Amino acid sequence: GVAVESVRRKDSLTMAMGKIWALRLDWNRQYTALHMLPAPLELEQELRQIRVHLDYEAGQVTFYNVENMMQILQFKASFTEKVFPYFWLWSQETYIQLCA
């Protein structure tokens, strides 16, 4: 997802809420939209690749399933700070791969 500049790297997820726009996959394979309050998402298939698109001027963060370019989730926001990519991994055994 994305986060505003004031989110510190070591902040807990609870501390970052309201300052991030993200998609989470938890231990139970449940997807959740993260911004103010976590909101479970019902997706028809498990995601293998996700595209995150930020339109700063329009105030939108949109997530897509890369395999079929279907929109998964879109947040609307009024950004008042710089916005940066946001990744939060549960454990050292968890990994992600960034693609161009």
C-alpha positions as YAML, in Angstrom:
chain: A
units: angstrom
residues:
- id: 1
  name: GLY
  ca: [0.00, 0.00, 0.00]
- id: 2
  name: VAL
  ca: [1.03, 3.59, 0.62]
- id: 3
  name: ALA
  ca: [1.68, 5.68, 3.72]
- id: 4
  name: VAL
  ca: [2.15, 9.36, 4.45]
- id: 5
  name: GLU
  ca: [5.62, 10.60, 5.32]
- id: 6
  name: SER
  ca: [4.89, 10.92, 9.06]
- id: 7
  name: VAL
  ca: [4.48, 7.14, 9.47]
- id: 8
  name: ARG
  ca: [7.69, 5.93, 11.08]
- id: 9
  name: ARG
  ca: [9.24, 2.70, 9.82]
- id: 10
  name: LYS
  ca: [9.04, 1.00, 13.21]
- id: 11
  name: ASP
  ca: [5.48, 2.13, 14.03]
- id: 12
  name: SER
  ca: [3.04, -0.63, 14.89]
- id: 13
  name: LEU
  ca: [0.14, -1.21, 12.54]
- id: 14
  name: THR
  ca: [-2.18, 0.31, 15.15]
- id: 15
  name: MET
  ca: [-0.07, 3.50, 15.25]
- id: 16
  name: ALA
  ca: [-0.09, 3.74, 11.43]
- id: 17
  name: MET
  ca: [-3.86, 3.39, 11.01]
- id: 18
  name: GLY
  ca: [-5.40, 6.48, 9.44]
- id: 19
  name: LYS
  ca: [-2.08, 7.27, 7.76]
- id: 20
  name: ILE
  ca: [-1.88, 4.20, 5.51]
- id: 21
  name: TRP
  ca: [-3.97, 2.86, 2.65]
- id: 22
  name: ALA
  ca: [-3.15, -0.82, 2.33]
- id: 23
  name: LEU
  ca: [-4.28, -4.35, 1.59]
- id: 24
  name: ARG
  ca: [-3.42, -7.09, 4.11]
- id: 25
  name: LEU
  ca: [-3.38, -10.86, 3.82]
- id: 26
  name: ASP
  ca: [-3.52, -12.39, 7.29]
- id: 27
  name: TRP
  ca: [-2.54, -15.82, 8.64]
- id: 28
  name: ASN
  ca: [-6.04, -17.15, 7.89]
- id: 29
  name: ARG
  ca: [-5.70, -16.15, 4.21]
- id: 30
  name: GLN
  ca: [-8.27, -13.35, 4.75]
- id: 31
  name: TYR
  ca: [-7.75, -10.10, 2.82]
- id: 32
  name: THR
  ca: [-8.43, -6.88, 4.69]
- id: 33
  name: ALA
  ca: [-8.58, -3.24, 3.60]
- id: 34
  name: LEU
  ca: [-6.52, -1.12, 6.00]
- id: 35
  name: HIS
  ca: [-7.01, 2.59, 6.62]
- id: 36
  name: MET
  ca: [-9.06, 3.66, 9.64]
- id: 37
  name: LEU
  ca: [-10.69, 0.41, 10.76]
- id: 38
  name: PRO
  ca: [-9.72, -2.90, 9.16]
- id: 39
  name: ALA
  ca: [-12.47, -4.08, 6.78]
- id: 40
  name: PRO
  ca: [-12.54, -7.71, 5.56]
- id: 41
  name: LEU
  ca: [-12.73, -8.20, 1.79]
- id: 42
  name: GLU
  ca: [-14.43, -11.09, 0.06]
- id: 43
  name: LEU
  ca: [-12.33, -11.97, -2.98]
- id: 44
  name: GLU
  ca: [-13.19, -14.75, -5.41]
- id: 45
  name: GLN
  ca: [-9.58, -15.90, -5.81]
- id: 46
  name: GLU
  ca: [-6.26, -15.67, -4.02]
- id: 47
  name: LEU
  ca: [-4.04, -12.93, -5.39]
- id: 48
  name: ARG
  ca: [-0.60, -13.77, -6.77]
- id: 49
  name: GLN
  ca: [0.39, -10.29, -7.93]
- id: 50
  name: ILE
  ca: [-1.03, -6.92, -6.90]
- id: 51
  name: ARG
  ca: [-0.64, -3.56, -8.61]
- id: 52
  name: VAL
  ca: [-0.89, -0.46, -6.43]
- id: 53
  name: HIS
  ca: [-1.75, 2.75, -8.28]
- id: 54
  name: LEU
  ca: [-1.52, 6.14, -6.58]
- id: 55
  name: ASP
  ca: [-3.20, 9.20, -8.10]
- id: 56
  name: TYR
  ca: [-2.07, 11.88, -5.67]
- id: 57
  name: GLU
  ca: [-3.94, 14.78, -7.29]
- id: 58
  name: ALA
  ca: [-7.23, 12.84, -7.49]
- id: 59
  name: GLY
  ca: [-6.75, 11.45, -3.96]
- id: 60
  name: GLN
  ca: [-7.04, 7.79, -4.94]
- id: 61
  name: VAL
  ca: [-5.15, 4.61, -4.09]
- id: 62
  name: THR
  ca: [-6.29, 1.69, -6.22]
- id: 63
  name: PHE
  ca: [-5.31, -1.98, -5.96]
- id: 64
  name: TYR
  ca: [-5.56, -4.33, -8.97]
- id: 65
  name: ASN
  ca: [-5.19, -8.05, -9.52]
- id: 66
  name: VAL
  ca: [-2.31, -8.07, -12.05]
- id: 67
  name: GLU
  ca: [-3.42, -11.35, -13.65]
- id: 68
  name: ASN
  ca: [-6.68, -9.87, -15.00]
- id: 69
  name: MET
  ca: [-6.33, -6.14, -14.13]
- id: 70
  name: MET
  ca: [-9.58, -6.29, -12.15]
- id: 71
  name: GLN
  ca: [-9.90, -3.63, -9.48]
- id: 72
  name: ILE
  ca: [-9.76, -5.12, -5.98]
- id: 73
  name: LEU
  ca: [-10.10, -2.02, -3.84]
- id: 74
  name: GLN
  ca: [-10.02, 1.76, -4.10]
- id: 75
  name: PHE
  ca: [-9.50, 4.28, -1.31]
- id: 76
  name: LYS
  ca: [-10.39, 7.95, -1.62]
- id: 77
  name: ALA
  ca: [-8.24, 10.35, 0.38]
- id: 78
  name: SER
  ca: [-7.16, 13.96, 0.80]
- id: 79
  name: PHE
  ca: [-3.40, 13.77, 1.05]
- id: 80
  name: THR
  ca: [-1.76, 16.52, 3.09]
- id: 81
  name: GLU
  ca: [1.76, 15.04, 3.14]
- id: 82
  name: LYS
  ca: [4.13, 13.26, 0.80]
- id: 83
  name: VAL
  ca: [3.11, 9.64, 0.18]
- id: 84
  name: PHE
  ca: [5.49, 6.67, -0.01]
- id: 85
  name: PRO
  ca: [5.19, 2.90, -0.66]
- id: 86
  name: TYR
  ca: [4.24, 0.96, 2.48]
- id: 87
  name: PHE
  ca: [5.11, -2.66, 3.21]
- id: 88
  name: TRP
  ca: [4.69, -4.42, 6.54]
- id: 89
  name: LEU
  ca: [5.69, -8.07, 6.91]
- id: 90
  name: TRP
  ca: [4.53, -10.28, 9.77]
- id: 91
  name: SER
  ca: [7.73, -12.20, 10.32]
- id: 92
  name: GLN
  ca: [11.23, -12.80, 9.03]
- id: 93
  name: GLU
  ca: [9.96, -15.87, 7.16]
- id: 94
  name: THR
  ca: [7.55, -13.71, 5.15]
- id: 95
  name: TYR
  ca: [8.75, -12.18, 1.90]
- id: 96
  name: ILE
  ca: [7.54, -10.10, -1.02]
- id: 97
  name: GLN
  ca: [8.92, -9.60, -4.50]
- id: 98
  name: LEU
  ca: [8.69, -6.18, -6.14]
- id: 99
  name: CYS
  ca: [8.14, -6.14, -9.91]
- id: 100
  name: ALA
  ca: [8.59, -3.23, -12.27]
...
